[in-house]
Amino acid sequence: MEKLLQPDFGLMFWTIVTFLALVYVLGKFAWGPLLYAIERREHHMREEREGAERAREGAQKIQADLEAKLAGLDAKAREVLADAQKEADALRARHSAEAQREAEQLMAKTRQGLEEEKRRLVGELRREVADLSVAAAEKLMRKTVDADVRKTVLDQFFQDIEKGGGKN
């Protein structure tokens, strides 16, 4: 055990020489290519990171452009909807005006028809009243008036009624 605690300079010398030779061999054949591979890997990772940053910036620009286009499309859609609403209101007003005009025309035509019917009925009523009056007058006079005289008297009676409102 004592020998383990006493240093042997020969062993120490060869251990140091072997260590230095190992360091030299590793430095020449292992560490150089290893460091080169690490540097190449680091350079490659730096390029990928820069590319990713450029891609992210490009994506942000594209996103901003798309948002601007969407805002423009939204505004255009609102404008189209507003125009469609205006056109619908105008169409509704036009149809309403047409319906109103047609209703007024129908009312006028109906009034005219009613007026014509009223005139016809008044004429018929006058004729019947005249016939009844003549019949009553015949009974009162107890004689019959011939048809030509009756027609002449009735025509004269109607003309007098139309001229003076029936006061003659």
For each residue, the residues with C-beta under 8 A, 3 or more apart:
1: 4 5
2: 5 6
3: 6
4: 1
5: 1 2
6: 2 3
7: 12
8: 11 12
9: 12 13
10: 13 14
11: 8 14 15
12: 7 8 9 15 16
13: 9 10 16 17
14: 10 11 17 18
15: 11 12 18 19
16: 12 13 19 20
17: 13 14 20 21
18: 14 15 21 22
19: 15 16 22 23
20: 16 17 23 24
21: 17 18 24 25
22: 18 19 25 26
23: 19 20 26 27
24: 20 21 27 28
25: 21 22 28 29 30
26: 22 23 29 30 31
27: 23 24 30 31 32
28: 24 25 31 32
29: 25 26 32 33
30: 25 26 27 33 34
31: 26 27 28 34 35
32: 27 28 29 35 36
33: 29 30 36 37
34: 30 31 37 38
35: 31 32 38 39
36: 32 33 39 40
37: 33 34 40 41
38: 34 35 41 42
39: 35 36 42 43
40: 36 37 43 44
41: 37 38 44 45
42: 38 39 45 46
43: 39 40 46 47
44: 40 41 47 48
45: 41 42 48 49
46: 42 43 49 50
47: 43 44 50 51
48: 44 45 51 52
49: 45 46 52 53
50: 46 47 53 54
51: 47 48 54 55
52: 48 49 55 56
53: 49 50 56 57
54: 50 51 57 58
55: 51 52 58 59
56: 52 53 59 60
57: 53 54 60 61
58: 54 55 61 62
59: 55 56 62 63
60: 56 57 63 64
61: 57 58 64 65
62: 58 59 65 66
63: 59 60 66 67
64: 60 61 67 68
65: 61 62 68 69
66: 62 63 69 70
67: 63 64 70 71
68: 64 65 71 72
69: 65 66 72 73
70: 66 67 73 74
71: 67 68 74 75
72: 68 69 75 76
73: 69 70 76 77
74: 70 71 77 78
75: 71 72 78 79
76: 72 73 79 80
77: 73 74 80 81
78: 74 75 81 82
79: 75 76 82 83
80: 76 77 83 84
81: 77 78 84 85
82: 78 79 85 86
83: 79 80 86 87
84: 80 81 87 88
85: 81 82 88 89
86: 82 83 89 90
87: 83 84 90 91
88: 84 85 91 92
89: 85 86 92 93
90: 86 87 93 94
91: 87 88 94 95
92: 88 89 95 96
93: 89 90 96 97
94: 90 91 97 98
95: 91 92 98 99
96: 92 93 99 100
97: 93 94 100 101
98: 94 95 101 102
99: 95 96 102 103
100: 96 97 103 104
101: 97 98 104 105
102: 98 99 105 106
103: 99 100 106 107
104: 100 101 107 108
105: 101 102 108 109
106: 102 103 109 110
107: 103 104 110 111
108: 104 105 111 112
109: 105 106 112 113
110: 106 107 113 114
111: 107 108 114 115
112: 108 109 115 116
113: 109 110 116 117
114: 110 111 117 118
115: 111 112 118 119
116: 112 113 119 120
117: 113 114 120 121
118: 114 115 121 122
119: 115 116 122 123
120: 116 117 123 124
121: 117 118 124 125
122: 118 119 125 126
123: 119 120 126 127
124: 120 121 127 128
125: 121 122 128 129
126: 122 123 129 130 158 161
127: 123 124 130 131 154
128: 124 125 131 132
129: 125 126 132 133
130: 126 127 133 134 154 157 158
131: 127 128 134 135 154
132: 128 129 135 136
133: 129 130 136 137
134: 130 131 137 138 145 150 153 154
135: 131 132 138 139
136: 132 133 139 140
137: 133 134 140 141 145
138: 134 135 141 142 143 144 145
139: 135 136 142
140: 136 137
141: 137 138
142: 138 139
143: 138
144: 138
145: 134 137 138 149 150 153
146: 149 150
147: 150 151
148: 151 152
149: 145 146 152 153
150: 134 145 146 147 153 154
151: 147 148 154 155
152: 148 149 155 156
153: 134 145 149 150 156 157
154: 127 130 131 134 150 151 157 158
155: 151 152 158 159
156: 152 153 159 160
157: 130 153 154 160 161
158: 126 130 154 155 161 162
159: 155 156 162 163
160: 156 157 163 164 166 168
161: 126 157 158 164 165 166 168
162: 158 159
163: 159 160 168
164: 160 161 167 168
165: 161
166: 160 161
167: 164
168: 160 161 163 164
